Amino acid sequence: MAVAERTRPQTLTFFTYPSCTSCRKAKAWLAEHGVKYEERHLFKNPPTPEELMEIIKKTTNGLDEILSTRSQRFKNLEVDINEMTVSQLLEMLSEEPQLLKRPILTDGENIIIGYNQSAMQKLLA
């Protein structure tokens, strides 16, 4: 009897920023394990509001999981995100990608926020 093999996801999308330490670590891990991916520079090619909605749908904790509340940009915001509609918030995040935690890695079904070796191993198992 043949054993079915799990195949790696067809396309991984890796939202990154070159000067981000966690992004560099994740990129090195992916290279070390021979994982191919589509790299997206978060600031030059930020996720659209629609892509952000899909990312949030895949998280466990929603917006809290992707919003970088410790960033200087977030601290300087002069808006109350609790007063914003979902559409307004997604538009703001698309226009201000520095408000996003990084890296973001997705295979279209699963999402990994930040550098997380064990989650990457599980995703590629």
N, CA, C and O atoms as a GROMACS GRO file, in nm:
protein
  500
    1MET      N    1   0.085  -0.118   0.000
    1MET     CA    2   0.000   0.000   0.000
    1MET      C    3   0.089   0.124   0.000
    1MET      O    4   0.181   0.134   0.081
    2ALA      N    5   0.063   0.217  -0.090
    2ALA     CA    6   0.143   0.339  -0.100
    2ALA      C    7   0.102   0.437   0.009
    2ALA      O    8  -0.015   0.448   0.046
    3VAL      N    9   0.201   0.508   0.059
    3VAL     CA   10   0.175   0.610   0.160
    3VAL      C   11   0.168   0.744   0.088
    3VAL      O   12   0.257   0.780   0.012
    4ALA      N   13   0.060   0.816   0.113
    4ALA     CA   14   0.045   0.948   0.049
    4ALA      C   15   0.145   1.045   0.109
    4ALA      O   16   0.159   1.053   0.231
    5GLU      N   17   0.213   1.116   0.024
    5GLU     CA   18   0.309   1.216   0.070
    5GLU      C   19   0.243   1.352   0.074
    5GLU      O   20   0.166   1.389  -0.014
    6ARG      N   21   0.276   1.425   0.180
    6ARG     CA   22   0.229   1.564   0.187
    6ARG      C   23   0.324   1.647   0.102
    6ARG      O   24   0.446   1.634   0.112
    7THR      N   25   0.269   1.729   0.020
    7THR     CA   26   0.354   1.815  -0.061
    7THR      C   27   0.356   1.954   0.001
    7THR      O   28   0.263   1.996   0.069
    8ARG      N   29   0.464   2.024  -0.025
    8ARG     CA   30   0.476   2.160   0.023
    8ARG      C   31   0.375   2.247  -0.048
    8ARG      O   32   0.334   2.217  -0.160
    9PRO      N   33   0.334   2.356   0.016
    9PRO     CA   34   0.242   2.449  -0.050
    9PRO      C   35   0.303   2.498  -0.181
    9PRO      O   36   0.424   2.514  -0.192
   10GLN      N   37   0.219   2.521  -0.279
   10GLN     CA   38   0.267   2.564  -0.410
   10GLN      C   39   0.336   2.700  -0.403
   10GLN      O   40   0.447   2.717  -0.453
   11THR      N   41   0.271   2.796  -0.342
   11THR     CA   42   0.327   2.931  -0.340
   11THR      C   43   0.325   2.987  -0.199
   11THR      O   44   0.219   2.996  -0.136
   12LEU      N   45   0.441   3.023  -0.151
   12LEU     CA   46   0.451   3.094  -0.025
   12LEU      C   47   0.472   3.240  -0.057
   12LEU      O   48   0.553   3.274  -0.144
   13THR      N   49   0.401   3.326   0.011
   13THR     CA   50   0.422   3.469  -0.003
   13THR      C   51   0.487   3.517   0.126
   13THR      O   52   0.439   3.489   0.236
   14PHE      N   53   0.596   3.590   0.110
   14PHE     CA   54   0.678   3.634   0.222
   14PHE      C   55   0.682   3.786   0.219
   14PHE      O   56   0.756   3.845   0.139
   15PHE      N   57   0.603   3.850   0.305
   15PHE     CA   58   0.603   3.996   0.317
   15PHE      C   59   0.718   4.034   0.410
   15PHE      O   60   0.723   3.990   0.525
   16THR      N   61   0.810   4.113   0.360
   16THR     CA   62   0.934   4.139   0.432
   16THR      C   63   0.979   4.283   0.417
   16THR      O   64   0.929   4.358   0.334
   17TYR      N   65   1.073   4.319   0.500
   17TYR     CA   66   1.141   4.448   0.491
   17TYR      C   67   1.288   4.421   0.516
   17TYR      O   68   1.323   4.365   0.620
   18PRO      N   69   1.377   4.459   0.424
   18PRO     CA   70   1.518   4.420   0.432
   18PRO      C   71   1.592   4.455   0.561
   18PRO      O   72   1.679   4.379   0.603
   19SER      N   73   1.561   4.565   0.625
   19SER     CA   74   1.635   4.602   0.746
   19SER      C   75   1.577   4.540   0.873
   19SER      O   76   1.626   4.566   0.982
   20CYS      N   77   1.473   4.458   0.859
   20CYS     CA   78   1.408   4.392   0.972
   20CYS      C   79   1.486   4.266   1.009
   20CYS      O   80   1.504   4.176   0.927
   21THR      N   81   1.534   4.260   1.134
   21THR     CA   82   1.612   4.145   1.180
   21THR      C   83   1.532   4.015   1.172
   21THR      O   84   1.585   3.914   1.126
   22SER      N   85   1.408   4.017   1.216
   22SER     CA   86   1.325   3.896   1.210
   22SER      C   87   1.303   3.850   1.066
   22SER      O   88   1.299   3.730   1.039
   23CYS      N   89   1.290   3.945   0.974
   23CYS     CA   90   1.273   3.912   0.833
   23CYS      C   91   1.398   3.844   0.779
   23CYS      O   92   1.389   3.745   0.706
   24ARG      N   93   1.515   3.896   0.815
   24ARG     CA   94   1.641   3.837   0.768
   24ARG      C   95   1.658   3.696   0.824
   24ARG      O   96   1.704   3.606   0.753
   25LYS      N   97   1.622   3.675   0.950
   25LYS     CA   98   1.630   3.542   1.010
   25LYS      C   99   1.537   3.444   0.938
   25LYS      O  100   1.576   3.332   0.907
   26ALA      N  101   1.414   3.488   0.912
   26ALA     CA  102   1.318   3.401   0.844
   26ALA      C  103   1.366   3.370   0.702
   26ALA      O  104   1.353   3.256   0.656
   27LYS      N  105   1.419   3.468   0.635
   27LYS     CA  106   1.469   3.449   0.498
   27LYS      C  107   1.584   3.348   0.497
   27LYS      O  108   1.591   3.261   0.410
   28ALA      N  109   1.675   3.360   0.594
   28ALA     CA  110   1.787   3.267   0.605
   28ALA      C  111   1.736   3.125   0.633
   28ALA      O  112   1.787   3.029   0.576
   29TRP      N  113   1.637   3.112   0.721
   29TRP     CA  114   1.581   2.981   0.753
   29TRP      C  115   1.518   2.919   0.628
   29TRP      O  116   1.539   2.802   0.599
   30LEU      N  117   1.441   2.998   0.554
   30LEU     CA  118   1.377   2.948   0.432
   30LEU      C  119   1.483   2.904   0.331
   30LEU      O  120   1.468   2.799   0.268
   31ALA      N  121   1.588   2.982   0.315
   31ALA     CA  122   1.696   2.947   0.221
   31ALA      C  123   1.766   2.818   0.266
   31ALA      O  124   1.795   2.731   0.184
   32GLU      N  125   1.793   2.808   0.395
   32GLU     CA  126   1.861   2.690   0.450
   32GLU      C  127   1.780   2.563   0.426
   32GLU      O  128   1.837   2.455   0.409
   33HIS      N  129   1.648   2.576   0.425
   33HIS     CA  130   1.562   2.460   0.405
   33HIS      C  131   1.513   2.446   0.260
   33HIS      O  132   1.425   2.365   0.231
   34GLY      N  133   1.570   2.526   0.170
   34GLY     CA  134   1.538   2.514   0.028
   34GLY      C  135   1.394   2.549  -0.006
   34GLY      O  136   1.337   2.494  -0.101
   35VAL      N  137   1.336   2.638   0.070
   35VAL     CA  138   1.196   2.675   0.048
   35VAL      C  139   1.189   2.791  -0.051
   35VAL      O  140   1.253   2.895  -0.033
   36LYS      N  141   1.110   2.772  -0.154
   36LYS     CA  142   1.090   2.879  -0.253
   36LYS      C  143   0.970   2.963  -0.210
   36LYS      O  144   0.874   2.912  -0.153
   37TYR      N  145   0.979   3.091  -0.239
   37TYR     CA  146   0.873   3.183  -0.200
   37TYR      C  147   0.874   3.303  -0.290
   37TYR      O  148   0.971   3.331  -0.360
   38GLU      N  149   0.761   3.374  -0.287
   38GLU     CA  150   0.750   3.502  -0.357
   38GLU      C  151   0.772   3.610  -0.252
   38GLU      O  152   0.696   3.619  -0.155
   39GLU      N  153   0.875   3.690  -0.271
   39GLU     CA  154   0.906   3.794  -0.174
   39GLU      C  155   0.835   3.923  -0.210
   39GLU      O  156   0.838   3.967  -0.325
   40ARG      N  157   0.770   3.983  -0.111
   40ARG     CA  158   0.703   4.112  -0.130
   40ARG      C  159   0.761   4.211  -0.030
   40ARG      O  160   0.752   4.190   0.091
   41HIS      N  161   0.819   4.317  -0.080
   41HIS     CA  162   0.872   4.425   0.004
   41HIS      C  163   0.752   4.500   0.060
   41HIS      O  164   0.674   4.559  -0.014
   42LEU      N  165   0.738   4.497   0.192
   42LEU     CA  166   0.620   4.555   0.255
   42LEU      C  167   0.599   4.702   0.223
   42LEU      O  168   0.485   4.747   0.212
   43PHE      N  169   0.707   4.777   0.208
   43PHE     CA  170   0.690   4.921   0.186
   43PHE      C  171   0.679   4.957   0.038
   43PHE      O  172   0.609   5.052   0.003
   44LYS      N  173   0.747   4.882  -0.048
   44LYS     CA  174   0.739   4.910  -0.192
   44LYS      C  175   0.617   4.848  -0.256
   44LYS      O  176   0.564   4.901  -0.354
   45ASN      N  177   0.572   4.734  -0.203
   45ASN     CA  178   0.457   4.663  -0.258
   45ASN      C  179   0.370   4.611  -0.143
   45ASN      O  180   0.359   4.491  -0.122
   46PRO      N  181   0.308   4.705  -0.069
   46PRO     CA  182   0.231   4.666   0.050
   46PRO      C  183   0.108   4.584   0.014
   46PRO      O  184   0.056   4.592  -0.098
   47PRO      N  185   0.061   4.505   0.110
   47PRO     CA  186  -0.062   4.430   0.085
   47PRO      C  187  -0.180   4.525   0.066
   47PRO      O  188  -0.189   4.630   0.131
   48THR      N  189  -0.269   4.487  -0.021
   48THR     CA  190  -0.390   4.566  -0.044
   48THR      C  191  -0.485   4.545   0.073
   48THR      O  192  -0.466   4.451   0.151
   49PRO      N  193  -0.586   4.630   0.087
   49PRO     CA  194  -0.686   4.607   0.192
   49PRO      C  195  -0.749   4.467   0.182
   49PRO      O  196  -0.777   4.404   0.284
   50GLU      N  197  -0.770   4.420   0.060
   50GLU     CA  198  -0.828   4.287   0.041
   50GLU      C  199  -0.732   4.178   0.088
   50GLU      O  200  -0.773   4.082   0.153
   51GLU      N  201  -0.604   4.194   0.056
   51GLU     CA  202  -0.504   4.097   0.103
   51GLU      C  203  -0.493   4.100   0.256
   51GLU      O  204  -0.479   3.996   0.320
   52LEU      N  205  -0.500   4.219   0.313
   52LEU     CA  206  -0.494   4.231   0.459
   52LEU      C  207  -0.614   4.161   0.524
   52LEU      O  208  -0.599   4.098   0.629
   53MET      N  209  -0.730   4.172   0.464
   53MET     CA  210  -0.849   4.104   0.517
   53MET      C  211  -0.827   3.953   0.515
   53MET      O  212  -0.862   3.883   0.610
   54GLU      N  213  -0.769   3.902   0.407
   54GLU     CA  214  -0.742   3.758   0.398
   54GLU      C  215  -0.637   3.717   0.501
   54GLU      O  216  -0.648   3.609   0.560
   55ILE      N  217  -0.538   3.800   0.525
   55ILE     CA  218  -0.437   3.772   0.627
   55ILE      C  219  -0.502   3.766   0.764
   55ILE      O  220  -0.478   3.673   0.841
   56ILE      N  221  -0.584   3.865   0.795
   56ILE     CA  222  -0.650   3.869   0.926
   56ILE      C  223  -0.741   3.748   0.947
   56ILE      O  224  -0.748   3.694   1.057
   57LYS      N  225  -0.808   3.704   0.841
   57LYS     CA  226  -0.896   3.587   0.852
   57LYS      C  227  -0.819   3.461   0.892
   57LYS      O  228  -0.875   3.370   0.952
   58LYS      N  229  -0.690   3.457   0.858
   58LYS     CA  230  -0.609   3.339   0.886
   58LYS      C  231  -0.542   3.344   1.024
   58LYS      O  232  -0.482   3.245   1.067
   59THR      N  233  -0.552   3.457   1.092
   59THR     CA  234  -0.488   3.470   1.223
   59THR      C  235  -0.575   3.410   1.332
   59THR      O  236  -0.693   3.380   1.312
   60THR      N  237  -0.515   3.392   1.448
   60THR     CA  238  -0.588   3.344   1.564
   60THR      C  239  -0.649   3.460   1.641
   60THR      O  240  -0.761   3.450   1.692
   61ASN      N  241  -0.574   3.572   1.648
   61ASN     CA  242  -0.616   3.687   1.728
   61ASN      C  243  -0.652   3.809   1.645
   61ASN      O  244  -0.654   3.921   1.697
   62GLY      N  245  -0.680   3.790   1.519
   62GLY     CA  246  -0.724   3.900   1.434
   62GLY      C  247  -0.622   4.012   1.423
   62GLY      O  248  -0.501   3.988   1.411
   63LEU      N  249  -0.671   4.132   1.427
   63LEU     CA  250  -0.588   4.251   1.409
   63LEU      C  251  -0.474   4.258   1.510
   63LEU      O  252  -0.363   4.302   1.477
   64ASP      N  253  -0.499   4.216   1.633
   64ASP     CA  254  -0.395   4.221   1.737
   64ASP      C  255  -0.271   4.144   1.696
   64ASP      O  256  -0.160   4.176   1.739
   65GLU      N  257  -0.288   4.044   1.613
   65GLU     CA  258  -0.176   3.959   1.572
   65GLU      C  259  -0.088   4.026   1.466
   65GLU      O  260   0.030   3.993   1.455
   66ILE      N  261  -0.144   4.117   1.388
   66ILE     CA  262  -0.064   4.179   1.281
   66ILE      C  263  -0.029   4.325   1.306
   66ILE      O  264   0.061   4.378   1.240
   67LEU      N  265  -0.096   4.391   1.399
   67LEU     CA  266  -0.073   4.533   1.425
   67LEU      C  267   0.044   4.551   1.522
   67LEU      O  268   0.044   4.495   1.632
   68SER      N  269   0.142   4.628   1.480
   68SER     CA  270   0.261   4.653   1.561
   68SER      C  271   0.237   4.772   1.652
   68SER      O  272   0.271   4.886   1.619
   69THR      N  273   0.177   4.745   1.768
   69THR     CA  274   0.141   4.853   1.860
   69THR      C  275   0.263   4.911   1.931
   69THR      O  276   0.253   5.018   1.993
   70ARG      N  277   0.377   4.844   1.924
   70ARG     CA  278   0.499   4.896   1.988
   70ARG      C  279   0.580   4.985   1.893
   70ARG      O  280   0.677   5.047   1.935
   71SER      N  281   0.540   4.992   1.767
   71SER     CA  282   0.615   5.073   1.670
   71SER      C  283   0.598   5.221   1.699
   71SER      O  284   0.495   5.264   1.751
   72GLN      N  285   0.699   5.298   1.664
   72GLN     CA  286   0.693   5.443   1.683
   72GLN      C  287   0.580   5.503   1.600
   72GLN      O  288   0.512   5.595   1.644
   73ARG      N  289   0.561   5.450   1.479
   73ARG     CA  290   0.454   5.499   1.392
   73ARG      C  291   0.318   5.483   1.458
   73ARG      O  292   0.234   5.573   1.451
   74PHE      N  293   0.295   5.369   1.522
   74PHE     CA  294   0.167   5.347   1.590
   74PHE      C  295   0.151   5.444   1.706
   74PHE      O  296   0.044   5.501   1.726
   75LYS      N  297   0.259   5.461   1.782
   75LYS     CA  298   0.254   5.552   1.896
   75LYS      C  299   0.225   5.696   1.854
   75LYS      O  300   0.167   5.773   1.930
   76ASN      N  301   0.267   5.732   1.731
   76ASN     CA  302   0.246   5.868   1.681
   76ASN      C  303   0.110   5.888   1.613
   76ASN      O  304   0.075   5.999   1.574
   77LEU      N  305   0.035   5.780   1.599
   77LEU     CA  306  -0.096   5.792   1.534
   77LEU      C  307  -0.185   5.886   1.612
   77LEU      O  308  -0.187   5.886   1.735
   78GLU      N  309  -0.257   5.965   1.539
   78GLU     CA  310  -0.350   6.057   1.604
   78GLU      C  311  -0.493   6.015   1.575
   78GLU      O  312  -0.583   6.098   1.562
   79VAL      N  313  -0.511   5.884   1.566
   79VAL     CA  314  -0.646   5.828   1.547
   79VAL      C  315  -0.668   5.720   1.650
   79VAL      O  316  -0.574   5.656   1.697
   80ASP      N  317  -0.793   5.700   1.683
   80ASP     CA  318  -0.830   5.591   1.773
   80ASP      C  319  -0.877   5.476   1.686
   80ASP      O  320  -0.985   5.483   1.626
   81ILE      N  321  -0.796   5.371   1.679
   81ILE     CA  322  -0.832   5.261   1.589
   81ILE      C  323  -0.962   5.194   1.630
   81ILE      O  324  -1.027   5.129   1.548
   82ASN      N  325  -1.002   5.208   1.755
   82ASN     CA  326  -1.128   5.151   1.801
   82ASN      C  327  -1.249   5.225   1.744
   82ASN      O  328  -1.361   5.175   1.746
   83GLU      N  329  -1.224   5.345   1.695
   83GLU     CA  330  -1.332   5.427   1.637
   83GLU      C  331  -1.342   5.409   1.485
   83GLU      O  332  -1.432   5.463   1.422
   84MET      N  333  -1.249   5.333   1.427
   84MET     CA  334  -1.243   5.317   1.282
   84MET      C  335  -1.326   5.197   1.236
   84MET      O  336  -1.341   5.099   1.309
   85THR      N  337  -1.379   5.207   1.115
   85THR     CA  338  -1.446   5.091   1.056
   85THR      C  339  -1.338   4.995   1.009
   85THR      O  340  -1.221   5.032   0.998
   86VAL      N  341  -1.376   4.872   0.982
   86VAL     CA  342  -1.281   4.773   0.931
   86VAL      C  343  -1.221   4.822   0.800
   86VAL      O  344  -1.101   4.810   0.779
   87SER      N  345  -1.303   4.877   0.713
   87SER     CA  346  -1.253   4.927   0.584
   87SER      C  347  -1.152   5.038   0.602
   87SER      O  348  -1.048   5.040   0.536
   88GLN      N  349  -1.180   5.130   0.693
   88GLN     CA  350  -1.085   5.240   0.719
   88GLN      C  351  -0.954   5.186   0.775
   88GLN      O  352  -0.846   5.232   0.737
   89LEU      N  353  -0.964   5.092   0.863
   89LEU     CA  354  -0.845   5.033   0.925
   89LEU      C  355  -0.759   4.959   0.822
   89LEU      O  356  -0.637   4.974   0.821
   90LEU      N  357  -0.823   4.881   0.738
   90LEU     CA  358  -0.749   4.807   0.635
   90LEU      C  359  -0.684   4.903   0.536
   90LEU      O  360  -0.570   4.881   0.493
   91GLU      N  361  -0.754   5.008   0.501
   91GLU     CA  362  -0.697   5.109   0.410
   91GLU      C  363  -0.576   5.175   0.475
   91GLU      O  364  -0.473   5.194   0.409
   92MET      N  365  -0.585   5.210   0.603
   92MET     CA  366  -0.475   5.272   0.673
   92MET      C  367  -0.353   5.179   0.678
   92MET      O  368  -0.241   5.222   0.656
   93LEU      N  369  -0.376   5.051   0.708
   93LEU     CA  370  -0.266   4.955   0.715
   93LEU      C  371  -0.200   4.935   0.579
   93LEU      O  372  -0.079   4.914   0.571
   94SER      N  373  -0.278   4.941   0.473
   94SER     CA  374  -0.222   4.928   0.339
   94SER      C  375  -0.137   5.051   0.304
   94SER      O  376  -0.033   5.039   0.240
   95GLU      N  377  -0.183   5.168   0.348
   95GLU     CA  378  -0.109   5.292   0.320
   95GLU      C  379   0.008   5.313   0.416
   95GLU      O  380   0.102   5.384   0.383
   96GLU      N  381   0.002   5.251   0.533
   96GLU     CA  382   0.105   5.266   0.637
   96GLU      C  383   0.156   5.127   0.677
   96GLU      O  384   0.134   5.084   0.791
   97PRO      N  385   0.225   5.055   0.587
   97PRO     CA  386   0.265   4.917   0.617
   97PRO      C  387   0.364   4.905   0.733
   97PRO      O  388   0.384   4.794   0.784
   98GLN      N  389   0.424   5.015   0.776
   98GLN     CA  390   0.513   5.008   0.893
   98GLN      C  391   0.436   4.978   1.020
   98GLN      O  392   0.496   4.949   1.124
   99LEU      N  393   0.302   4.984   1.013
   99LEU     CA  394   0.218   4.949   1.127
   99LEU      C  395   0.199   4.799   1.140
   99LEU      O  396   0.142   4.751   1.239
  100LEU      N  397   0.248   4.723   1.041
  100LEU     CA  398   0.232   4.578   1.043
  100LEU      C  399   0.351   4.510   1.109
  100LEU      O  400   0.466   4.553   1.093
  101LYS      N  401   0.323   4.404   1.184
  101LYS     CA  402   0.430   4.320   1.235
  101LYS      C  403   0.489   4.247   1.115
  101LYS      O  404   0.421   4.223   1.016
  102ARG      N  405   0.615   4.212   1.126
  102ARG     CA  406   0.680   4.144   1.015
  102ARG      C  407   0.784   4.047   1.066
  102ARG      O  408   0.833   4.059   1.178
  103PRO      N  409   0.816   3.951   0.983
  103PRO     CA  410   0.762   3.920   0.851
  103PRO      C  411   0.623   3.855   0.861
  103PRO      O  412   0.578   3.813   0.968
  104ILE      N  413   0.559   3.850   0.746
  104ILE     CA  414   0.433   3.778   0.733
  104ILE      C  415   0.456   3.674   0.624
  104ILE      O  416   0.498   3.706   0.513
  105LEU      N  417   0.430   3.549   0.657
  105LEU     CA  418   0.449   3.439   0.564
  105LEU      C  419   0.318   3.364   0.552
  105LEU      O  420   0.258   3.326   0.653
  106THR      N  421   0.272   3.343   0.430
  106THR     CA  422   0.146   3.271   0.410
  106THR      C  423   0.155   3.177   0.291
  106THR      O  424   0.223   3.206   0.192
  107ASP      N  425   0.085   3.066   0.303
  107ASP     CA  426   0.075   2.971   0.191
  107ASP      C  427  -0.064   2.980   0.129
  107ASP      O  428  -0.101   2.896   0.047
  108GLY      N  429  -0.140   3.080   0.167
  108GLY     CA  430  -0.275   3.096   0.115
  108GLY      C  431  -0.381   3.040   0.208
  108GLY      O  432  -0.497   3.080   0.203
  109GLU      N  433  -0.340   2.946   0.295
  109GLU     CA  434  -0.432   2.888   0.392
  109GLU      C  435  -0.390   2.916   0.535
  109GLU      O  436  -0.473   2.935   0.624
  110ASN      N  437  -0.259   2.920   0.557
  110ASN     CA  438  -0.203   2.940   0.691
  110ASN      C  439  -0.121   3.069   0.692
  110ASN      O  440  -0.080   3.120   0.588
  111ILE      N  441  -0.098   3.120   0.812
  111ILE     CA  442  -0.024   3.245   0.826
  111ILE      C  443   0.075   3.233   0.941
  111ILE      O  444   0.046   3.172   1.044
  112ILE      N  445   0.192   3.293   0.922
  112ILE     CA  446   0.291   3.303   1.029
  112ILE      C  447   0.329   3.449   1.038
  112ILE      O  448   0.369   3.510   0.939
  113ILE      N  449   0.318   3.505   1.157
  113ILE     CA  450   0.354   3.644   1.181
  113ILE      C  451   0.480   3.644   1.266
  113ILE      O  452   0.484   3.582   1.372
  114GLY      N  453   0.584   3.712   1.219
  114GLY     CA  454   0.710   3.715   1.292
  114GLY      C  455   0.795   3.593   1.259
  114GLY      O  456   0.752   3.504   1.186
  115TYR      N  457   0.915   3.592   1.314
  115TYR     CA  458   1.006   3.480   1.291
  115TYR      C  459   0.973   3.370   1.392
  115TYR      O  460   0.993   3.387   1.512
  116ASN      N  461   0.924   3.258   1.342
  116ASN     CA  462   0.881   3.148   1.427
  116ASN      C  463   0.921   3.017   1.360
  116ASN      O  464   0.849   2.964   1.275
  117GLN      N  465   1.038   2.965   1.399
  117GLN     CA  466   1.091   2.843   1.337
  117GLN      C  467   0.996   2.725   1.346
  117GLN      O  468   0.974   2.656   1.247
  118SER      N  469   0.940   2.701   1.464
  118SER     CA  470   0.854   2.584   1.480
  118SER      C  471   0.728   2.595   1.392
  118SER      O  472   0.683   2.496   1.334
  119ALA      N  473   0.673   2.714   1.381
  119ALA     CA  474   0.556   2.733   1.294
  119ALA      C  475   0.594   2.713   1.148
  119ALA      O  476   0.517   2.657   1.070
  120MET      N  477   0.714   2.759   1.110
  120MET     CA  478   0.758   2.740   0.971
  120MET      C  479   0.779   2.591   0.942
  120MET      O  480   0.744   2.543   0.835
  121GLN      N  481   0.836   2.518   1.037
  121GLN     CA  482   0.856   2.375   1.020
  121GLN      C  483   0.723   2.303   1.003
  121GLN      O  484   0.709   2.215   0.918
  122LYS      N  485   0.624   2.340   1.084
  122LYS     CA  486   0.492   2.279   1.074
  122LYS      C  487   0.426   2.311   0.939
  122LYS      O  488   0.365   2.225   0.876
  123LEU      N  489   0.440   2.435   0.898
  123LEU     CA  490   0.379   2.477   0.771
  123LEU      C  491   0.437   2.397   0.655
  123LEU      O  492   0.365   2.366   0.560
  124LEU      N  493   0.564   2.366   0.662
  124LEU     CA  494   0.631   2.298   0.551
  124LEU      C  495   0.640   2.147   0.567
  124LEU      O  496   0.698   2.079   0.483
  125ALA      N  497   0.584   2.096   0.675
  125ALA     CA  498   0.593   1.952   0.701
  125ALA      C  499   0.515   1.873   0.598
  125ALA      O  500   0.511   1.750   0.604
   0.00000   0.00000   0.00000
